[in-house]
Amino acid sequence: MANEYLVGIDIGTSGCKVALFTPDGNVLFQGTKPYTTHYPHPGYAEQNPEDWWRAVCDNLRDMLKQTGIDPRQIKGIGVDGQSGAAIPMDAYGKPLRNAIIWLDRRSVKQCEYLSQTIGLEKLFAVSGNPMSPSYVTGKIRWIQENEPDLYQQTKKLLQCNSYIVYKLSGKYSQDVSQGNGLHAFNIETAAWDYTLSEQMGIPAEWLPDIFACSDIVGGVTPFASAETGLAAGTPVVAGGLDAACATLGAGAIHVGEVQEQGGQAGGMSIVMDRPVKNEKLILSCHVVKDMWILQGGTVGGGSLNWLKREFAGEAEADFFRLAGEEASCIRAGCEGMIFLPYMAGERSPIWDPNAKGVFMGLSFEKTKGHLIRAIMEGCALALQHNLKTAGENGVPIHTLHSVGGAANSVLWTQIKADITGKVFKIPSSDAATTMGAAILAGVGTGVYRNCEDAVQRTVRIHREQIPNLEHQQVYKQVYDVYLETYDKLKDVFPKMGW
């Protein structure tokens, strides 16, 4: 067992991460390679799938070189990725264009057309999700209308993790957790609705076979072995959605446990044993078999990075430590300041692309500490908005497992505990997403009996933070003002597009 290892590959929005784990969850290697996001027109966002593959290969070669392990000791490989990436493939297994990623908003008209012609009720009944440009469906319709020659050449449709699985194994696949990107995926039965896919302009033959996330799709091909340094034949599992893998890697696998992500694309994932549909939230299958996650996605997580970029100056290297010290001097409620963290519009639960970031309550006595704390509280209020929305459906919510950069801040995590009234658990490893992908590889290859066994062996809680009852009372009032502020400004935001 000491000579067995598992690899997790994460195709994120800003770069590719690769990590090597022992079966007990010890991290032996972590590497990151960035790649470029292209913005060819306003509202467009694309990435080159070959950039993903090159980043994977470079990371894997670095891993093997730095650790010196024998590639034959790697028991399995799991791949996770960002949601909503559309990759049309030709008959020769080549991508026909750049991937249109989740940040892309070009397909607004196509989403409206599909909603009107097929009907929102029908689409929601099958997929459990609203029609939005962030999903794959509208992007395919856009390609059909705007790139008809390319559309005719398409033979298979992949998403980002299934593309890397294909590059490694030579096999096409669709894991269940990324199925929600396509509204022809029946979220209750985890099967394609081929009649609906044809209605939406997605031919049935484009859709790959569906796999459970820990199913072995194939082994590393000789070609991929030469590119990566991996041993030919190494098992590759289907993998899954990055948020779902992070949920598993954080140890959230039981009903009512929640993964809270405090990164650039923040949000939460509530574990359920049945598919609860809510038009304001995101529903997907969990990477854990026969479980689902109800997600809330926000854009505010990068707000503190924005403040650092624009105002830190010489203090940039030590910004987050100093920011925590400044913010900790300000009382709960930020002494009358509120921040709406809608720095790139907002996703759930308001789904408002016109929303703007807002500091309200500025006055001459306010300091940079107030700005910092207001950002921390604003992001926590957005989290509470999503949790409250889920609660309206009777979804149980118990403890929150916090991952991402913000989880390293004791103050920020405490603010979230105070605002939500929930206990926060912080895992000791900061590699929850790649660990989740690696766990899937371990389950698929028999290293673990199941996900329960894997979590018990790999996930260790570093600290717990309990809500402060006095602060909770303050934040209940602040939350009401937060909601009212957006409600009064939402009709103004569209007028600020100049």
Residue pairs with C-beta under 8 A, 6 or more apart in sequence:
1 23
2 22
3 73
4 22
4 23
4 73
4 75
4 447
5 20
5 21
5 22
5 28
5 69
5 73
5 74
5 75
6 20
6 21
6 22
6 23
6 74
6 75
6 76
6 77
6 78
6 438
6 439
6 441
6 442
6 447
7 18
7 19
7 20
7 21
7 60
7 63
7 74
7 76
7 77
7 78
7 438
7 441
8 18
8 19
8 21
8 77
8 78
8 79
8 80
8 245
8 431
8 433
8 434
8 435
8 436
8 437
8 438
8 439
8 441
9 16
9 17
9 18
9 56
9 59
9 77
9 78
9 79
9 80
9 164
9 239
9 434
9 437
10 16
10 17
10 18
10 19
10 79
10 80
10 81
10 242
10 245
10 433
10 434
10 437
11 52
11 56
11 79
11 80
11 81
11 82
11 160
11 161
11 164
11 242
12 81
12 82
12 242
12 433
13 37
13 82
13 101
13 102
13 103
13 264
13 265
14 34
14 37
14 264
15 32
15 33
15 34
15 35
15 55
16 32
16 33
16 35
16 52
16 55
16 56
16 59
17 30
17 31
17 32
17 59
17 431
17 433
17 434
18 29
18 30
18 31
18 56
18 59
18 60
18 62
18 63
18 434
19 27
19 29
19 30
19 31
19 431
19 434
19 435
19 438
20 27
20 28
20 29
20 63
20 67
20 69
20 74
21 27
21 28
21 431
21 434
21 435
21 438
21 458
22 28
23 442
23 447
23 448
23 457
23 458
24 457
24 458
25 429
25 435
25 457
25 458
25 459
25 460
27 429
27 431
27 435
28 67
28 69
29 62
29 63
29 66
29 67
30 431
30 434
31 59
31 62
31 63
32 59
33 54
33 55
33 58
33 59
34 55
35 47
35 48
35 51
35 52
35 54
35 55
36 47
36 48
36 51
37 45
37 46
37 47
37 101
37 103
38 44
38 45
38 46
38 47
38 48
38 98
39 45
39 46
40 46
41 106
43 104
43 105
43 106
44 100
44 104
44 105
44 106
45 100
45 101
45 102
45 103
45 104
45 105
46 97
46 98
46 99
46 100
46 101
46 104
47 85
47 98
47 99
47 101
48 98
48 99
49 87
49 95
49 98
49 99
49 160
49 163
50 95
52 160
52 163
52 164
53 163
53 164
53 167
53 227
56 164
56 167
56 228
57 227
57 228
60 228
60 229
60 230
61 228
61 229
64 71
64 229
71 229
71 230
71 231
71 234
72 231
74 230
74 231
74 234
75 235
75 441
75 442
75 445
75 447
76 216
76 234
76 235
76 236
76 237
76 438
76 441
76 442
76 444
76 445
76 447
77 168
77 220
77 230
77 234
77 235
77 236
77 237
77 441
78 214
78 236
78 237
78 239
78 245
78 436
78 437
78 438
78 439
78 440
78 441
78 444
79 161
79 164
79 165
79 168
79 236
79 237
79 239
79 437
80 161
80 239
80 240
80 241
80 242
80 244
80 245
80 246
80 433
80 434
80 436
80 437
81 159
81 160
81 161
81 164
81 178
81 239
81 241
81 242
82 101
82 102
82 160
82 242
83 102
83 134
83 135
83 159
83 178
83 180
83 181
83 241
83 242
83 243
84 101
84 102
84 134
84 135
84 136
84 139
84 159
84 181
85 99
85 100
85 101
85 102
85 136
85 159
85 160
85 163
85 181
86 99
86 100
86 136
86 139
86 140
86 143
86 157
86 159
86 181
87 95
87 99
87 157
87 158
87 159
87 160
87 163
88 95
88 96
88 97
88 140
88 143
88 150
88 151
88 153
88 154
88 156
88 157
89 95
89 96
89 154
89 155
89 156
89 157
89 158
89 166
89 172
90 96
90 153
90 154
90 155
91 153
91 155
93 166
93 170
95 163
96 150
96 153
96 154
97 143
97 147
97 150
99 160
99 163
100 106
100 139
100 142
100 143
101 160
102 134
103 134
104 133
104 134
104 139
105 133
105 134
105 353
106 133
106 139
106 142
107 133
107 138
107 139
107 141
107 142
108 133
108 138
110 138
110 139
110 141
110 142
110 145
111 131
111 132
111 133
111 137
111 138
111 141
113 141
114 123
114 131
114 137
114 138
114 141
114 183
114 200
115 123
115 131
118 196
118 199
118 200
120 130
120 131
122 196
123 131
123 183
123 196
124 130
124 277
124 279
126 183
126 184
126 185
126 186
126 187
126 193
126 196
127 180
127 182
127 183
127 184
127 185
127 186
127 187
127 283
128 180
128 187
128 188
128 275
128 277
128 283
129 135
129 180
129 183
129 187
129 282
129 283
130 279
130 351
131 137
131 138
131 183
132 138
132 351
133 139
134 347
135 180
135 181
135 182
135 183
136 157
136 159
136 181
136 182
137 181
137 182
137 183
137 184
137 200
137 202
140 157
140 200
140 201
140 202
141 200
141 201
143 150
143 151
143 154
144 151
144 201
154 206
155 205
155 206
156 172
156 206
156 208
157 182
157 202
157 206
157 207
157 208
158 166
158 172
158 208
159 174
159 178
159 181
161 175
161 178
161 238
161 239
161 240
161 241
162 172
162 173
162 174
162 175
162 178
162 208
162 238
162 239
165 171
165 173
165 217
165 218
165 236
165 237
165 238
165 239
166 172
166 173
167 224
168 218
168 220
168 221
168 224
168 228
168 230
168 236
169 217
169 218
169 219
169 220
169 221
169 224
169 236
170 218
170 221
170 223
170 224
171 217
171 218
172 208
172 209
173 208
173 209
173 210
173 211
173 217
173 238
174 207
174 208
174 209
174 210
174 211
174 238
175 210
175 211
175 212
175 213
175 238
175 239
175 240
175 241
175 287
176 190
176 210
176 211
176 212
176 213
176 240
176 285
177 213
177 240
177 241
177 244
177 284
177 285
177 286
177 287
178 240
178 241
178 284
179 185
179 187
179 190
179 210
179 284
179 285
180 187
180 241
180 282
180 283
180 284
180 285
182 197
182 202
182 207
183 196
183 200
184 192
184 193
184 194
184 196
184 197
184 200
184 202
184 207
185 191
185 192
185 193
186 192
186 193
187 275
187 277
187 283
187 284
187 285
187 292
188 275
190 210
190 285
191 210
192 204
192 207
192 210
194 204
194 207
197 203
197 204
197 206
197 207
198 204
211 217
211 238
212 238
212 289
213 237
213 238
213 239
213 240
213 244
213 287
213 289
213 440
214 237
214 238
214 287
214 289
214 440
214 441
214 443
214 444
215 237
215 238
215 444
216 235
216 236
216 237
216 444
216 445
217 236
217 237
217 238
218 235
218 236
219 232
219 233
219 234
219 235
219 236
220 228
220 230
220 231
220 232
220 233
220 234
220 236
221 232
222 232
224 230
224 232
225 231
225 232
235 441
235 444
235 445
236 441
237 440
237 441
237 443
237 444
237 445
238 440
239 245
239 287
239 437
239 440
240 287
240 436
240 437
240 440
241 284
241 287
242 433
243 259
243 261
243 267
243 269
243 284
243 293
243 295
243 297
244 269
244 284
244 285
244 286
244 287
244 293
244 436
245 287
245 432
245 433
245 434
245 436
245 437
245 440
246 259
246 261
246 269
246 403
246 432
246 433
246 436
247 253
247 259
247 269
247 271
247 286
247 287
247 293
247 401
247 436
248 286
248 287
248 288
248 435
248 436
248 439
248 440
248 451
248 455
249 403
249 427
249 429
249 431
249 432
249 433
249 434
249 435
249 436
249 437
249 439
249 459
250 259
250 401
250 402
250 403
250 427
250 432
250 436
250 459
251 257
251 401
251 425
251 427
251 455
251 459
251 461
252 258
252 259
252 269
252 271
252 401
253 271
253 286
253 288
253 291
253 451
253 452
253 455
254 271
255 271
255 272
255 273
255 396
256 270
256 271
256 396
256 397
256 398
256 399
257 270
257 271
257 398
257 399
257 401
258 268
258 269
258 270
258 271
258 387
258 397
258 398
258 399
258 400
258 401
258 422
259 268
259 269
259 271
259 293
259 400
259 401
259 402
259 403
259 432
260 267
260 268
260 383
260 400
260 401
260 402
260 403
260 407
260 416
260 424
261 267
261 268
261 269
261 301
261 403
261 404
262 301
262 379
262 402
262 403
262 404
262 405
262 406
262 407
262 412
263 301
263 302
263 404
263 405
263 406
264 301
264 302
264 305
265 297
265 298
265 299
265 301
265 302
266 297
266 298
266 299
266 300
266 301
266 379
266 382
266 383
266 404
266 406
267 295
267 296
267 297
267 298
267 347
267 348
267 383
267 386
268 295
268 296
268 383
268 386
268 387
268 400
269 293
269 294
269 295
270 293
270 294
270 295
270 387
270 390
270 395
270 397
271 286
271 288
271 291
271 292
271 293
272 291
272 292
272 293
272 294
272 395
273 290
273 291
273 292
274 292
275 283
275 292
276 283
276 292
276 294
276 390
276 393
276 394
276 395
277 283
278 294
278 389
278 390
278 392
278 393
280 348
280 349
280 350
280 351
280 389
281 294
281 295
281 296
281 348
281 349
281 386
281 389
281 390
282 294
282 295
282 296
282 297
282 348
283 292
283 293
283 294
283 295
284 292
284 293
284 295
285 291
285 292
285 293
286 292
286 293
287 436
287 440
287 451
288 451
289 450
289 451
294 390
294 393
294 395
295 348
296 347
296 348
296 349
296 383
296 385
296 386
296 387
296 389
296 390
297 347
297 348
298 341
298 346
298 347
298 348
298 379
298 382
298 383
298 386
299 341
299 342
299 343
299 344
299 345
299 346
299 347
300 341
300 342
300 343
300 346
300 357
300 375
300 378
300 379
300 382
301 379
301 404
301 406
302 343
303 339
303 341
303 343
303 357
303 375
303 378
303 379
304 320
304 323
304 372
304 375
304 376
304 406
306 343
307 323
307 371
307 372
307 375
308 316
308 319
308 320
308 323
311 368
312 319
315 322
320 408
320 409
323 372
324 409
324 410
324 411
324 412
326 367
326 368
326 369
326 372
326 373
327 369
327 372
327 373
327 376
327 411
328 411
329 369
330 367
330 369
330 370
330 373
332 415
332 418
332 468
332 470
332 471
332 474
332 475
333 377
333 474
333 475
333 477
333 478
334 361
334 370
334 373
334 374
334 377
334 478
335 366
335 370
336 361
336 363
337 359
337 360
337 361
337 362
337 366
337 370
337 371
337 373
337 374
338 358
338 359
338 360
338 361
338 374
338 377
338 378
338 381
338 478
338 481
338 482
338 485
339 357
339 358
339 359
339 360
339 374
339 375
339 377
339 378
340 355
340 356
340 357
340 358
340 360
340 378
340 482
340 485
340 486
340 489
341 357
341 375
341 378
341 379
341 381
341 382
342 352
342 355
342 356
342 357
342 358
342 486
343 356
343 357
345 352
345 353
345 354
345 355
346 352
346 355
346 382
348 386
348 389
349 385
349 386
349 389
350 385
350 486
350 490
352 490
352 493
354 490
354 493
354 494
354 496
354 497
355 486
355 490
355 493
356 489
356 493
356 496
358 485
358 489
359 371
359 374
360 485
361 374
373 415
376 409
376 411
376 412
376 415
377 415
377 419
377 475
377 478
378 482
379 406
379 412
380 412
380 415
380 416
380 418
380 419
380 420
381 419
381 475
381 478
381 479
381 482
383 416
383 419
383 420
384 419
384 420
384 479
385 482
385 483
387 397
387 420
387 422
390 397
391 397
397 422
398 422
398 423
399 422
399 423
399 424
399 425
400 416
400 417
400 420
400 422
400 423
400 424
400 425
401 424
401 425
401 426
401 427
402 413
402 416
402 424
402 425
402 426
403 427
403 430
403 432
403 433
406 412
406 413
407 413
407 426
407 430
408 430
410 463
410 465
413 424
413 426
413 465
414 424
414 465
414 468
416 424
417 423
417 424
417 465
417 466
417 467
417 468
418 467
418 468
418 471
418 472
418 475
419 472
419 475
419 478
419 479
420 467
421 467
421 472
422 467
423 464
423 465
423 466
423 467
424 464
424 465
425 461
425 463
425 464
426 461
426 462
426 463
426 464
426 465
427 459
427 460
427 461
427 462
428 460
428 461
428 462
429 435
429 459
429 460
435 458
435 459
439 448
439 451
439 454
439 455
439 458
441 447
442 448
442 454
443 450
443 451
443 454
447 454
448 454
448 457
